[in-house]
């Protein structure tokens, strides 16, 4: 049976350039405002009203540290009659104006990863139905969706410098900027960049001008937080004890070569114990050589003592610029001397390339599930689930990874070490170990299809408290996991319900270890063990290169 030529024609769209045509039409509206690619600072609100249309997907750069603060403040000022119903995509909700745009009806829907300081307000706004949550993502998950089903119409990002051709210099705080820009630049989205300074020639081209549509010099430098800085003065003897147990009972036991440290005083204590307690155990050159983390100031003594070979960073850290520039053998630096960070690539490294993730949380249930989402706080969890899980796609082996094998057979595989390091009680005497995670109820209240669990129990290999270590990877079943967790849960309700007479068997089976089993005397956990006991001493270790923010100065 024959068909006509007309019937054989594909029923495709009438045009294959609709996105490109749409971008061209929008850019024509601001053409008279621009000089090349440069927009006058005072024209930013006007430009946003001309370039953004109702219902657009808009990415606003705002991660844990670096904020496109000039652009977020400008977005709040647009006329809601002209710009509304925006679908905002932000990795971190860190500023009040990030939520002001929802209260002013400029935006209606949000996909994000972390809310931090805005978590209380976020929770209230959800209760008041003034914001619709798409999903709470891990960082990599959110970045990935920018290239699949959350492709942006407009992105608003920040850079240090730009020339008049739009070439960008992002310096030590590149972070997520390249990822966000690429998602728009190659899908005919509009790329708007605030810069601290317009220059004739950038120190190095971090992002080419061909990817950028508009640059505007901001009225003040973009907001940058010293997120990973911890003052050694606030490290307690409890932190030191836990750090000693972690170094001897996990790092040395499993020969951990590569790792990520989360934010906290527990991990800061470990970093400051490496040149002292770690040295006394003869561990230099054997553990902790390769890192995926920001340039923590508390790492300076370990770097100066020759412990660390390489550090790749999610972002920079305020005050560490001169130090990282002076240590190119350790940090990833450009020919101009400044460090290069990349949040997406470092998340990938933290997910697949390291032996261990060690972090903290606010609640752990009896099986080992954990979350930082608690009652009244929809905080999200950022990158912890990326790094704090065992990636089944991993195929390369390391001694630490193979050390997690728990069984026999030709197809038994290793496992990434995922360590939760917590005190049994949080500030305000709230127990860390709870019968049920608040995240379950919070997820129901926010109408989320799944509970916002940060790290699932199946991925957790170790839990460290001030009481001891639970080696969960050795548990043969869920009941053994529960017993091991309860044994180190202290005087929380979970710990008090535990039958202490079972501890001898748990110790014998290698499921738990208290300081005594690790030959650690609790009385030895003194601040005198810290390689630096103040920020001032960190500056001394750095040879004066570290320049801490004023809030961390006590001299």
C-alpha positions in Angstrom: 0.0 0.0 0.0 1.6 3.3 -1.0 1.6 6.5 1.0 1.6 10.1 -0.3 4.6 12.3 0.0 2.6 14.6 2.2 1.9 11.7 4.6 5.6 10.9 4.8 6.5 14.4 6.1 7.5 14.5 9.8 5.1 16.3 12.1 7.8 18.4 13.7 7.6 22.0 15.0 7.3 24.9 12.6 10.5 26.4 14.1 13.6 25.0 15.8 14.9 28.3 17.1 12.1 29.5 19.4 14.4 29.8 22.4 17.0 31.7 20.5 14.4 34.0 19.0 12.9 34.6 22.4 16.3 35.5 23.8 17.0 37.9 20.9 13.6 39.6 21.4 14.3 40.1 25.1 17.9 41.4 24.6 16.6 43.9 22.0 14.6 45.6 24.8 17.7 46.5 26.8 20.0 47.2 23.8 19.6 51.0 24.3 20.7 50.6 28.0 23.9 48.8 27.2 27.4 49.9 26.2 28.6 46.6 24.7 27.7 44.2 27.4 28.0 46.7 30.3 24.8 47.9 32.0 25.0 51.1 34.2 24.6 50.2 37.9 21.5 52.4 38.3 19.7 50.6 35.5 19.6 47.1 37.0 16.0 47.1 38.2 14.8 48.5 34.9 16.8 45.8 33.0 15.4 43.0 35.1 11.9 44.1 34.4 12.6 44.1 30.7 14.4 40.8 30.6 12.5 38.6 33.0 8.9 37.5 32.1 6.2 36.0 34.4 6.6 32.3 35.0 10.3 32.3 34.1 12.7 29.9 35.8 15.4 32.1 37.4 18.6 30.9 39.0 19.9 33.2 41.7 23.4 32.4 42.8 23.5 32.0 46.6 25.4 29.1 48.0 26.8 28.6 51.5 29.3 31.4 51.2 29.0 33.5 48.0 25.9 35.6 47.3 24.9 37.5 44.2 23.7 40.0 46.8 23.4 43.1 44.5 21.2 41.2 42.1 19.0 39.6 44.8 18.4 43.1 46.3 17.5 44.4 42.8 15.1 41.6 42.1 13.1 42.5 45.2 12.6 45.9 43.8 11.0 44.9 40.5 7.3 45.7 39.9 5.2 42.6 40.7 2.8 43.7 38.1 5.5 43.2 35.5 7.5 40.3 37.0 5.6 37.6 38.9 5.1 33.9 39.3 8.8 33.2 39.0 10.1 29.7 39.6 13.3 30.4 41.7 16.2 27.9 41.8 18.7 28.6 44.5 21.2 26.3 46.1 21.1 28.2 49.4 18.5 30.5 50.9 20.8 32.7 52.9 19.5 36.3 52.8 16.2 37.8 53.8 15.6 39.2 50.3 15.7 35.6 49.0 12.4 35.1 50.7 11.2 38.7 50.3 10.6 38.0 46.6 8.0 35.4 47.6 6.2 37.7 50.1 6.1 40.4 47.4 4.5 37.9 45.0 7.4 38.3 42.5 8.1 34.5 42.9 5.9 31.7 43.8 7.8 28.4 43.5 11.2 27.4 44.9 13.7 24.5 44.3 16.7 24.7 46.7 19.3 22.7 48.7 19.8 24.5 52.0 18.2 27.4 53.9 20.4 27.7 57.0 19.8 31.1 58.7 16.4 31.4 56.9 15.1 28.0 57.9 12.7 29.3 60.6 11.2 31.9 58.3 11.0 29.3 55.5 9.1 26.9 57.7 6.6 29.7 58.6 6.1 30.8 55.0 5.3 27.2 54.0 2.8 27.0 56.8 1.3 30.3 55.6 1.1 29.0 52.0 3.2 31.9 50.7 5.8 29.7 49.0 5.5 26.5 47.1 8.4 24.0 47.4 9.3 22.0 44.4 12.0 19.8 46.0 14.8 20.0 48.5 17.9 18.8 46.7 21.5 17.9 47.2 23.8 20.3 45.4 24.7 17.9 42.6 21.1 17.0 42.2 20.0 20.6 41.8 22.9 21.4 39.4 22.1 18.3 37.4 18.4 19.3 37.0 19.5 22.7 35.5 20.6 20.7 32.4 17.5 18.4 32.3 14.1 19.6 33.5 14.9 22.9 35.3 16.7 24.6 32.4 16.7 28.3 33.3 15.4 31.3 31.3 17.6 33.7 33.3 20.5 33.3 35.6 21.8 35.9 38.1 25.4 35.3 39.3 28.4 37.1 40.8 32.1 37.4 39.8 35.1 39.4 41.0 36.0 41.2 37.8 34.9 41.6 34.2 36.3 43.3 31.2 34.0 45.1 28.7 33.8 42.0 26.5 32.2 40.2 29.4 35.1 37.9 30.2 34.9 37.0 33.9 37.4 36.6 36.6 35.9 34.7 39.6 39.1 34.4 41.6 39.2 32.2 44.7 35.4 32.1 45.0 34.4 30.6 41.6 32.1 28.1 43.4 29.0 27.3 41.4 29.2 30.2 38.9 30.4 28.2 35.9 27.8 25.5 36.3 24.9 27.9 36.5 26.1 30.0 33.6 26.7 27.0 31.3 23.1 25.7 31.9 21.8 29.0 30.5 24.4 30.0 28.0 24.1 26.9 25.8 20.3 26.7 26.0 19.6 30.3 25.0 19.0 31.6 28.5 20.1 35.1 29.6 23.2 35.4 31.7 23.4 38.5 34.0 26.5 38.9 36.1 27.2 41.4 38.9 30.9 42.2 39.3 32.9 43.9 42.0 35.0 45.7 39.4 35.1 46.5 35.7 38.7 46.3 34.4 40.5 46.6 31.1 42.0 43.2 31.4 41.0 40.4 33.8 43.8 38.5 35.7 42.7 35.3 34.0 39.6 34.3 32.0 37.6 32.0 34.2 34.4 32.3 32.1 34.6 33.5 28.5 32.6 36.6 27.5 30.8 34.7 24.8 28.8 32.9 27.6 27.8 36.2 29.2 25.0 38.6 28.0 25.2 41.5 30.5 27.6 42.6 33.2 26.8 45.3 35.8 29.2 46.7 38.4 27.6 46.4 41.8 27.4 49.2 44.3 29.4 47.0 46.8 31.3 43.7 46.7 29.2 40.6 46.7 28.4 39.1 50.1 30.9 36.5 51.2 30.7 34.5 54.4 33.6 32.9 56.4 31.5 29.8 56.7 34.2 27.2 57.5 36.2 29.2 60.0 36.1 27.9 63.5 37.8 29.6 66.5 40.0 27.1 68.3 39.2 28.8 71.6 35.7 27.2 71.3 36.9 23.7 70.9 36.0 21.8 74.1 37.7 18.8 75.7 34.7 16.7 74.6 35.5 17.6 71.0 39.1 16.7 71.6 38.2 13.3 73.1 35.9 12.5 70.1 38.7 13.6 67.7 41.2 11.3 69.4 38.8 8.4 69.1 38.1 9.2 65.4 41.8 9.5 64.5 42.8 6.2 66.2 39.6 4.2 65.9 38.6 5.2 62.3 41.3 7.1 60.4 44.2 4.9 61.5 42.2 1.7 61.7 41.0 1.9 58.1 44.0 3.8 56.6 41.9 6.7 55.4 43.9 8.5 52.7 41.3 10.8 51.2 38.4 12.5 52.9 35.9 15.3 53.4 35.3 17.1 56.7 32.0 18.8 57.3 31.7 22.0 59.2 32.0 21.9 63.0 34.1 22.0 66.1 34.4 18.2 66.1 36.2 18.1 62.8 38.1 21.3 63.6 39.5 19.5 66.6 40.7 16.6 64.4 42.4 19.0 62.1 44.3 20.5 65.0 45.1 17.1 66.5 46.8 15.7 63.5 50.2 17.5 64.0 50.2 16.5 67.7 48.2 13.4 68.7 48.4 12.1 65.1 52.1 12.6 65.0 52.5 10.8 68.3 50.8 7.8 66.7 53.2 7.9 63.8 50.5 8.5 61.3 51.9 11.3 59.2 52.2 10.1 55.6 49.8 7.3 56.3 46.4 9.0 56.6 44.6 12.3 55.6 46.7 13.1 52.5 44.1 14.2 50.0 41.1 16.4 50.8 37.9 17.7 49.3 37.0 20.7 51.4 37.3 24.5 51.7 40.5 26.0 52.9 39.7 25.6 56.6 42.0 27.8 58.7 42.3 25.0 61.2 44.1 22.9 58.6 47.0 25.4 58.5 49.1 23.5 61.2 48.6 20.2 59.4 49.6 21.7 56.1 52.7 23.4 57.6 53.6 20.1 59.3 53.6 18.2 56.0 50.5 16.1 56.5 48.5 17.2 53.5 49.4 16.7 49.8 46.3 18.2 48.1 43.1 20.1 48.7 40.4 20.7 46.2 37.7 23.2 47.4 34.0 23.9 47.0 34.7 27.6 47.5 37.1 30.0 49.1 37.3 31.2 52.7 37.6 34.8 53.7 41.1 35.6 54.9 42.7 32.6 53.4 43.5 34.1 49.9 47.1 35.0 50.5 47.8 31.7 52.2 46.3 29.5 49.4 48.2 31.6 46.8 51.4 30.9 48.7 50.8 27.1 48.8 50.2 26.0 45.1 51.7 22.6 45.8 48.6 22.0 48.1 45.8 24.0 46.6 44.5 24.3 43.0 45.7 27.7 41.9 45.7 29.6 38.6 48.6 31.3 36.9 47.6 34.6 38.6 48.2 32.9 42.0 44.6 32.8 43.2 42.9 29.5 44.2 40.3 28.0 41.8 37.3 26.5 43.5 34.4 24.6 41.8 31.4 23.6 43.9 30.1 21.1 41.4 33.4 19.3 40.7 34.3 19.2 44.4 30.9 17.7 45.2 31.7 15.0 42.5 35.1 14.5 44.1 33.5 14.2 47.6 31.0 11.7 46.2 33.2 9.4 44.2 36.9 10.1 44.8 37.3 10.1 48.6 37.6 7.3 51.1 35.5 9.0 53.8 33.0 11.6 54.6 32.7 12.7 58.2 30.1 15.2 59.3 27.5 16.0 61.9 23.8 16.2 62.2 21.0 17.3 64.6 19.0 14.1 65.0 19.7 10.3 64.6 17.0 7.7 64.9 17.5 4.2 66.5 18.4 2.7 63.1 20.9 5.5 62.1 18.9 7.7 59.8 19.7 11.3 60.3 18.6 14.8 59.4 19.3 18.5 60.1 15.6 19.2 59.4 14.0 19.6 62.8 10.6 20.9 64.1 10.0 24.5 62.8 13.2 24.5 60.7 13.1 23.5 57.0 16.9 23.8 56.6 17.6 21.3 53.9 21.0 19.7 53.7 23.2 21.0 50.9 25.9 18.6 49.8 26.0 16.2 52.8 23.9 13.6 51.0 26.2 13.7 48.0 29.3 13.0 50.1 27.5 11.1 52.9 26.4 8.1 50.9 28.0 5.0 49.3 28.0 5.6 45.5 27.3 2.3 44.0 28.8 3.5 40.7 32.3 3.5 42.2 34.7 1.0 40.7 38.2 2.0 41.9 39.5 0.5 45.1 41.4 1.9 48.0 42.5 0.2 51.2 39.9 2.0 53.3 37.1 1.2 50.8 38.1 -2.5 50.7 38.3 -2.4 54.6 34.5 -2.0 54.7 33.9 -5.4 53.0 31.7 -7.4 55.3 31.1 -10.8 53.8 32.5 -13.4 51.4 31.9 -14.2 47.8 33.3 -13.1 44.4 30.9 -10.1 44.1 31.4 -8.6 47.5 32.4 -4.9 47.1 33.9 -2.3 49.3 32.1 0.7 50.7 32.8 4.4 51.4 33.2 5.3 55.0 30.3 7.6 56.1 30.8 8.8 59.6 28.5 10.8 61.8 30.2 12.6 64.7 27.8 14.0 67.3 27.5 14.8 70.9 24.7 12.9 72.5 22.9 16.2 73.4 22.6 19.3 71.3 22.6 22.9 72.7 19.6 23.4 75.0 19.9 19.8 76.2 18.0 18.4 73.2 18.9 14.7 72.7 20.6 13.9 69.4 19.3 10.4 69.5 15.5 10.3 69.1 12.8 7.7 68.6 11.6 9.3 65.3 13.1 12.1 63.2 11.3 15.4 63.2 12.0 15.4 59.5 9.1 13.0 59.0 6.5 15.4 60.5 8.1 18.5 58.9 8.0 16.8 55.5 4.3 16.1 56.0 3.6 19.7 57.0 5.4 21.0 53.9 3.5 18.5 51.7 6.7 16.9 50.5 6.3 13.5 48.9 9.2 12.1 50.9 10.7 12.9 54.3 13.7 15.2 54.1 16.2 12.7 55.5 19.8 13.9 55.1 21.7 10.6 55.3 20.0 7.2 55.4 21.0 4.5 57.8 22.1 2.1 55.1 24.9 4.4 54.2 26.3 5.2 57.7 29.3 3.1 58.6 30.4 4.7 61.9 28.9 6.9 64.6 31.2 8.7 67.0 29.9 10.2 70.3 31.7 11.3 73.4 30.9 7.8 74.7 32.6 5.8 72.0 32.4 4.5 68.4 29.7 2.4 66.8 31.1 0.3 63.9 27.8 0.0 62.1 29.3 -1.5 59.0 30.0 -4.7 61.0 26.4 -5.2 62.0 24.8 -8.4 60.5 21.2 -7.1 60.9 19.1 -4.2 61.9 18.9 -5.3 65.5 22.7 -5.3 65.9 22.8 -1.8 64.4 20.3 -0.6 66.9 22.2 -2.1 69.8 25.5 -0.6 68.7 24.0 2.9 68.3 22.2 2.6 71.7 25.5 1.6 73.4 27.1 5.0 72.4 24.0 7.1 72.9 24.8 8.1 76.5 22.0 9.2 78.8 19.6 10.0 76.0 16.4 8.0 76.2 17.8 5.6 73.6 21.0 5.1 75.6 19.2 4.7 79.0 17.0 2.0 77.5 20.1 0.0 76.4 21.1 -3.1 78.3 24.7 -2.4 79.3 25.3 -6.1 80.0 25.4 -6.6 76.2 28.3 -4.3 75.7 31.0 -7.0 76.4 29.6 -9.0 73.4 29.3 -5.9 71.2 33.0 -5.0 72.0 34.1 -8.6 71.3 32.3 -8.6 68.0 33.9 -5.3 67.0 30.6 -3.4 66.9 31.6 -0.8 69.5 34.7 0.6 71.1 34.9 2.9 74.1 38.0 5.0 74.7 39.4 2.2 76.9 39.4 -0.3 74.0 41.3 2.3 72.0 43.9 2.8 74.7 42.8 6.4 75.1 42.5 7.9 78.6 39.7 10.4 78.9 41.9 12.6 81.1 44.4 13.0 78.2 41.8 14.9 76.1 43.1 18.4 77.0 43.3 21.6 75.0 47.0 21.4 75.3 46.9 18.8 72.6 45.7 21.3 70.0 48.3 22.5 67.6 46.8 26.0 67.7 44.5 27.2 70.6 43.4 30.5 69.1 42.9 32.2 65.7 46.0 34.3 66.6 48.1 31.1 66.7 46.7 30.0 63.3 48.0 33.3 61.9 51.4 32.6 63.4 51.4 29.1 61.9 50.6 30.7 58.5 53.6 33.0 58.7 51.2 36.0 58.8 49.6 35.0 55.5 46.2 34.2 57.1 44.1 37.4 57.5 41.1 36.4 59.6 37.9 38.5 59.5 37.6 41.0 62.3 34.9 39.0 64.2 37.5 36.3 64.8 40.2 38.7 66.0 40.8 39.0 69.7 44.1 41.0 69.5 
